[in-house]
Amino acid sequence: MDARSSPPLSAAEVYLRYAAGRPQLRGVILPGLLPHMACGAAYRRPGRVKVLFVAESPPWAAGRQEVLRPRDCKRPDYPYFWNDRYDTRHRRAMAPLSGGLAENLFWLLGLDGESRRENLELFAREGFFLVDTVKCVFRKNRKPAIPADLIRVSVREVLAPEVAALAPEYVVVLGNTALAGLREIEPYASALAGVGKITETPPEDLFEEHRLLCVPYPGGHNRRYLDRIESVFAAIRDLV
């Protein structure tokens, strides 16, 4: 078969091919473990994606145990965004940015459901969706930084066609990894040319002209940027 007519690789195939050439990452990258598939994220995709959030990568642990199999992604202590079985009864964010990614996003968006499942339903109802820059599990407890070439491969071969298919009206970049990823693909690379660090105020035309928003990752370690984060999410709430 002509290579030009070959069907695109699946996400699992992309990550398996990447991992096969990097034995030094054995036990760090789990190329076949894709939490977005295990948790059925695609089934919560709204018909019209008004705002697409681009995050970093799935969590590597449930509680204090490393996840290993797809069934681990549905454990009530696995804090992955799309895990609707996650038990939030004792994990509600009591102070700004004191929860996990999902709880912090729900708080910033003003979603106040009684459970993770209810908040995910509210999230989708508003036209929101979330994807990861790197979709497979990468054990950052073993190697803190995701390699730049993994981000590049993931964005070009997995994320780019996904974003094109979602056709979001606006894109929100959550943190440095997502920013590094979107710099790899057009039309975002050109739009982000004038953006420095994720913590810096972006050019004025980024939102109005390119429909992009960049915000520091909404986690506890970025609480010093809370005012900036809250102002961005106020703009997002105005969109819907």
N, C-alpha and C positions, 0 to 999 in steps of 0.2 A: 504494500500500500504506500502511496505517495505520502511522505511525512507531512506535507502541507494539508492533506485531507484527513489526517489522523484525529480522532476525537480527543478533546482535552482530557488531561489526567484528572482523576478525582483528588480531593484534598488529601486523603490517606495515601494515595500513590505519590503525590508530590512530596509529602513528608517522609515516606519510606525511602524514596530515591535520595532525598537529601541526607537522611541519617545513614544510609548505606555507605556513603562516601566520607563519613566522619566518625570513625570508631572511637575517637576520644570523647564523643558525646553519648556513648552507650550508657544507659542508666540515667541519663540526664533528660534527653528528649524521648518522649513516648509517641512515636509517629502515628501509631494506630489508635491512640486514645483521643477521640474527638468529642469533648463534652457537649458541644452544640448539637451533635447528632444524637448522642445518648439521651439528652434532655428534650429533644424535639423542638428546638428553637424555631425551625421553619414553620411549624404549625401555628406559631403565634405571630407570624408576619402579617401586618395589616395590609389590606388591599392597596392602600395608598400610603407610602412611607413619607410622612411630612418631615421628620427629623431622624437622621441616622447617627447614632453614637458609635464611634470607633474606639474601642478599648485596647488593652494590651494582649493578654493571653489568659487562659483559664487557670484557676488555682491549682496548685500541685498537691494539696492535702485536704483530707476530710478530718476535722479535729486535728489530732497530732499524727495521723497516719497518712502516708503517701497513697494517693489513688493509683490504681493499677489496671482496673478493668472497667468496662462501660457501666456495670451495675454500681460501682463505687460513686459514679457521678449522680446517682439518685439517692444517696444517703442523706438523712436529715441534717447531718453536720457538714455537708459539702457546700461551701458558700458560693458556688458558681451562679452567675446571674440568672441563668435560665432554669435552674433546678427548682421547680415549684414545690418540691417536698422539703425544702430547707426550713428548719424549725426556727421561726423568728420570735417565739414567745419570750425568750430570754436574751435576744440579740438585737432588740430595737435600739436605734441610735438615740442615746439619751442626751448627747451634746452634739453640736454641729460636727460632721465628718468623723464621728466616733464609731460608725458602723462599717460594714463591708461595702463594696462598690454598689450593690443593689440597694441596700438600705439608704446609703447616702444619696444616690440618684433619686430614689423615691421621695426622700425628704426635700431635696432641692427642687423637685418638680411639683411638690405639693400633693403627692399621692399618699393617701392615708388608709389603705385597706387593712383588714384585720389579719392578713396572712400574705406570705410571698406570692401565692397563687393569685389572690385577689389583686395585689398590686401589679402583677404581670398582666392581668386582664385589663386593668385601668391604663397601664403603659401602652399596650397595643391599641386600645380604644382611642387614645389620643393621637394615634398615628406615629408612635415612636417605635424604633427597632434598634437593636444593638448587635454589633459584630466585633470579633476580636481580630487584631492585626495578625497574630499567630494563633491558629485554631487548635493545634495539638497541645498536649500538656508538656510544659518545659519546667523541670524541677529547679526552681531558682534557689532552693535550699542547698543544692549541690553546686550550682553555677549561677551566681547572682544576675549576671548580665546576659540577655538574649543576644546571640551573635548577630552582627549586622547582616551577614550573608543569609541567615535564616529569615530575618525580617524582609530582606529584598526578595528572596524566592517566594515567600508566603504572599507578599503583597502582589507581586507581578503575576503569579500563577493561580492564586486562590482568591484573594480579596478583590483584585481589580474586576474580574468578570462578575463577582457577586454584587459589588456596588453598582456596576452597570445595569445588572438585571433588576436591582431594587429601585433604581432611578429616584433616589431621595431628593426632596426639594431643598433640604439643608443638611449639611454634614457637620457634626460636632467632634472635634479631635480631643480625646481625653488622654493627655499626658504625652511624654516624650517618645515612647515607642510608637504610638499611633502617628505622631508628627513625623518621625523618621520614615515610617512606612508610606504615608501619603506623599512624601517628597519623591518617591520612586515612580509615581504614575501620574499621567496626565488625565484630566486637566488640573489636578491638584498641585502638581509640582510647580507649574508656572505661577499659580495663584499664591503659593506659599513662599515664593522666592524672596519676598520682603520680610518674612517672619524670622525672627531670631530665636531666642529661647522661648519655651512654652510659657514661661512666667512673665514674659515681656508683653506690653500692650501691642497688639497686632496693628497693621495698617488699617485705616478707616474703611478702605474699599473691600476688605476681605469679606465682610458680612454683606454689605449692600450689593456689591457687584458679583462676588463669587459664591455667596451663600455658604460661607465657611465660618465656623467659630472655633477658636483654639482656647483651651482652658487647662490649667494644671490638673493633674489627676486628682479627683475628689476623694482623697484619703486623709487620714489623720496627720501624716507627715507633712501635708501641705496646708495645715490649718492657718498658717501665717498668711496664706493667700485667700482666705475665706471671703473677704470683701470682693475681690476680683471674681472668684468662682460664683458667688451669689449674684453678681451683676450679670454675668453671662447667662445664668439659668433664668434670671428674670426676663431676659430677652427671649429665651427659648419658650417660656410660658406664654409670652405675648404672641408667639407664632401660631399657637393652637387655640 
